[in-house]
Amino acid sequence: MPLHPSPFTAWRPAFRAALLAALGAPLLGTATAATITPSWETLNAAQPRGAAVIAWDIWWGSGSYDKACYQLANQPLGCVARTGTTASPLALDANGNGLGSTPGQATKGLFRIPAAKTPSSDSAPVTLSLYGASGSLVESKSFTMTFTPPAPASPAPQTPQTPAPVSASPDIIPDWNTLNAAQPRRAATIAWDIWWGSADASKACYRIANQDAGCVPRTGATASPLALDAAGNGLAVIAGQASKGLFRLPEKLLPAASSATASVTLYNAANAAVASKTFTIKFESSPASAGTIATPTPPATSSVSSGGGASGSTPSSNSGGHAAPSGNAGGASTTASGPTLTAAELAATEARLTSSPVIASIKRAIATLPNDAVEAVVPARAANPANVRRVERLLTSANWDYLFPLRAKEYTYTGFLRAIAKFPAVCRDYSDGRDADAICRKTMATMFAHFAQETGGHESWRPEAEWRQALVWVREMGWSEGQRGGYNAECAPSTWQGKTWPCGQFGDGTFKSYFGRGAKQLSYNYNYGPFSMAMYGSVRPLLDKPELVADTWLNLASAVFFYMYPQPPKPPMMFVVDGTWQPNARDLANGLKPGFGVTTQIINGGVECGGSVEVAQSLNRISYYKSFASYFGIAVPADEVLGCKGMKQFDEGGAGATPIYWERDDGWYADRPGGKSYACKLVGYQTPHSALVAGDYAACVKAQFPDVSITR
């Protein structure tokens, strides 16, 4: 069965929580009116010594940068002037270095470390400082780079693999981002991203000017940081989320022309092509004649006391707009190893940062009923919750049998009522004049239309129309309980997903399989874990027994869970259906308008939406929705946007971009030990800590700053 990004499949920066090491050194100076950008990403893991590269992104940075300066192991490496006005594609200078910056949007940088300055140690600190047009420092970042052992002196030559023919219907991943402009000939690379990729690739094969350049097998289990092999090439993939690749072109294959066609083709484990992209790569005709940029003398750093708080002033807000704890705020004191904070202080900070009306409405939407009350629900029970009684009135057991005549036996009417009961906000009453019955009918028509696409029989020869063939599959086609290797690559304890949602194990020690189960085909431990938390208040039950998502009422509750939970920058589907979500100017510019079509964008927009024509899956959903709407007596306005062709992805400028996860605040605070914030901030990409879970703010602070002491 097709798998799609689910509620906790993070948007672009999802993996960044595991990337950023703690700030080691103070900034290379202090900035007047510093603009600390909230979301950094570094792509620097296991760099080969002879080809080490510092690569980084900032997404939605608020500053404009004219120069980036680098230090490695406390030694200045040099500076790079801005090479482009946009962050992608990344224009490079004659040395293969680049700095692209678009104010208020994104910034990217690439810097090739001179071989003579690569340290002999296995790791070294890097400091990156960004300067504005006036030459003033506006931002700085420190992190650690590691280096792989030197490659053998005479490695055996590798014969490039010839890519297999692309299949007739390749799964073309829609959102590629290539970073290949004005490449220097002797340092030419092919660098690319895919965001919201639906394919799981085992290798990437490259062609340049119609010649095979070689293949790169997957080098890492996560897309960031990008692990590189001994040749300096990399391929990292998380199926359904993101992919990154870096390939250094063999010099002998570089064409004489100033530009050439390059292609990347991704193959799965069965050697079938699952995605392909062709683009043009340009080459510098000769090294730039401009003089090299002088390496600046680093400004003097301000001293920071590690005692009871420095006398300097604390910035009023950090990169996420949240006040940082002052040196003695809330009675906190500092020690040589870090400050002491009280649990009450942290709880108060959490309450303050999550007090917005939007987060409050989300918390109300995802509130759940205790399981003992849920499991008491049976049809026609007078004590059933109010929202369940509304559903019973609008959808009887006989209606259920008619609408789903081919359903698997595990999908029961009682199970559906319990799934509704678990989330009291589904089919709830409204006090603002909205028609609760009409919204409930529309809710079920929307849900059931997507059920028909995700788990339907799709057999046109049957007497039952296809819209009535939903809920045939309770487990992903081709999978059964007890099978190994099912969507569990992120179970490895070395991944942050594996640490946050530790997978259950079979008796032989192998990890449980988290293939698609239930009406929404819930997949992966990083979705089973949060769903388990919502159902049981603990991640363990469904990580240990994922089969419950197929065999109990959770098979339908998992779909309701998806319907209710936000997926920043996407709003909850419920907010689309009941009118709570109203698009802003950015959404409208992206073609995101209220209607059934935007719910398809939420479910599977990366595959089905954005093209010039409506794809078959989306056409199915539209047809099914019209049939269910007619059945429930819902008028479908002639101007309602039912499809999603031409509809761009939700992004961070949209009305649904509500930050709901806690991330380390990497701002600089002069009155805290080492300049660290000892605070967390709200972000819109998935991390181990959720703002929707009480107490997770304190857990984030402790996890990100192990030297902090928390007292009662």
C-alpha angles and dihedrals in degrees: 000000000000116000123211138187106284132204096288099034097118127232120238101309096044095121098048096095089073095044109063119081119207116280104268109181130031117261118278089252142330124278127214106231092002116200107212109196115221107219122047126173124190123193099198116120126137095350115192108245096232095049104030115162131185107215126174146158136206115199120205094359114177096209135080115225129200099178140023120202125194137205126189122191088350092302120118111244100184142265135272122212117219108283098186144015095229129057094225131073089031111223112215132207126229091280093054094255126129146183119188120180134176112182112244094007124058144328129200132186137189125185128176112215112228108247090232090060098048106115122237093230122093092244139017138181119258125200121195120192125189122206131197130225091277092056093250121137111250103169143005137187133190127197141149126260124201126204131212120229115270115279117252113280094242109023118190111261114255121223110225112244117239109234116242115242114278111256119252093255106030117186097246109201108222109213111058121165117195123192100198118121128134095353116192108241098234094046101035116155137176108224124177146160133205117199120198091009113178097200131084108220127199097184142008122218124198136205128189123190089350093305126116108249098183142267133268121207117216110287100187143025094226130050095230133072091034110228113211131206125230091277092055095254126128144184122182126173139180106185112239093012123056144329133196133190138184124185128176110214116233107248092230090062097052108117123230091232121094091243138020141184114259128186137192120202122187122210131194127223090277089057092247117141110247102172140007137186131188124194142150122264119199129207133211109247092216139346113290114264095215116111119260119263113258116243107246125230105247113247116248112272121234116246117247124204118226090199130080098328131302122258095238120107122263118234109254093234140015130223092285094047094255124131114246120225111264122229093270103016115142091006092295117157130194132229134189090268097045141297128303114233128184123236088233091055092051092047090051091050090049091050092049095049093048097044097099117121091240094056089043090055091049091051090052090049095053097041110128138208118237113265095241089060091044094052091051088066115108129157117285094009108151092215094056114127117270095252090052092051089053091053091048089054093050098036118032127191088257090053089051091053091049096047096046108031094149097045123136111259091247091068103081133172089237089052091054092050089051091049088054091046092054090063109044092187091068109096089356128158119269123216096195099071099269114141104250095192093051091048091049091051090049090047092056094043090052095046094045093048089057091044088057092054097041101042104012129127093231091200109147093188094067121099088233110082114245093250087064094051097082127129095033093131123057094168127037111272111267096022132100136175114282096031115132130226099033111155094314105124088113090058090084109116088227090070122077089231089056091050095046097043105025109201126237118246138222119235091268092057097255117132123262116254120251100194121150116301134170134014092313095038093237109209141183130028092263088065098037090052097055091041089052089050090053092048101039109010088246134078093219105077098064096032088056095039109025089161088078088074087065104033104043139044086282087083087076097029089061089061092047088048089055090048093053104039123083121236103200126253083025120071122231112277088236090062090054094050098044095041098247090122112070116180118241126213092277092053092048091050087054091051093251106147131159113274142086092291094068090056088060088051089054093049102040110349094140091066107025106032140065101041129118092254134038109260123227095257092053091046088053092052092049092051092047092047092052090051094048091044090054091048092052093044095248117154111225108210115231091235097048111123102237100167134049107220110139090014112135125215121275109260140188093274093061130101092250095057096109114159107230104161132079119236134174113276104231095186121129117250115184095200095054126082109277090356091282119148098220085209140099129225137206118263134175099231127080118272132161091269126064128201086214091065115076112237096020092113091065089044089054093049092050093045095047096041108035092176093064118104119217119199132186 
